[in-house]
């Protein structure tokens, strides 16, 4: 057993400690115990501005749909654009699709 595996096994709490695990969380645990520890236990996430463009645009689209159907104010959309540092051209593309969406 290598040192990295030893460390991973020591740092990750037992899954029995939690009352409920979603399928995706359980799958994440089985694939990478370190990623599970960082994301689900310690709540350490990737900085939004470092996400890939499809993730950024998908997040923007989801927020726009929440806005359209009454789930959030438009200020939340603007906050997300700033947080993810989405360029003006990409915002314009999503805006065009949003306006065409019925």
WOUR-V98117 format. One record per backbone hydrogen bond with DSSP energy under -0.5 kcal/mol. NH is the residue of the N-H (numbers start at 1). CO is the residue of the C=O. If there is no record, write none. Layout:
nh->NH co->CO
nh->NH co->CO
This chain:
nh->6 co->2
nh->7 co->3
nh->8 co->4
nh->9 co->5
nh->10 co->6
nh->11 co->7
nh->12 co->8
nh->13 co->11
nh->17 co->14
nh->18 co->15
nh->26 co->22
nh->27 co->23
nh->28 co->24
nh->29 co->25
nh->30 co->26
nh->31 co->27
nh->32 co->28
nh->36 co->32
nh->37 co->33
nh->38 co->34
nh->39 co->35
nh->40 co->36
nh->41 co->36
nh->41 co->37
nh->42 co->37
nh->44 co->38
nh->45 co->43
nh->50 co->47
nh->51 co->48
nh->56 co->52
nh->57 co->53
nh->58 co->54
nh->59 co->55
nh->60 co->56
nh->61 co->57
nh->62 co->58
nh->63 co->59
nh->64 co->60
nh->65 co->61
nh->66 co->62
nh->67 co->63
nh->68 co->64
nh->69 co->65
nh->70 co->67
nh->71 co->66
nh->72 co->66
nh->76 co->73
nh->77 co->73
nh->78 co->74
nh->79 co->75
nh->80 co->76
nh->81 co->77
nh->82 co->78
nh->83 co->79
nh->84 co->80
nh->85 co->81
nh->85 co->82
nh->86 co->81
nh->91 co->87
nh->92 co->88
nh->93 co->89
nh->94 co->90
nh->95 co->91
nh->96 co->92
nh->97 co->93
nh->98 co->94
nh->99 co->95
nh->100 co->96
nh->101 co->97
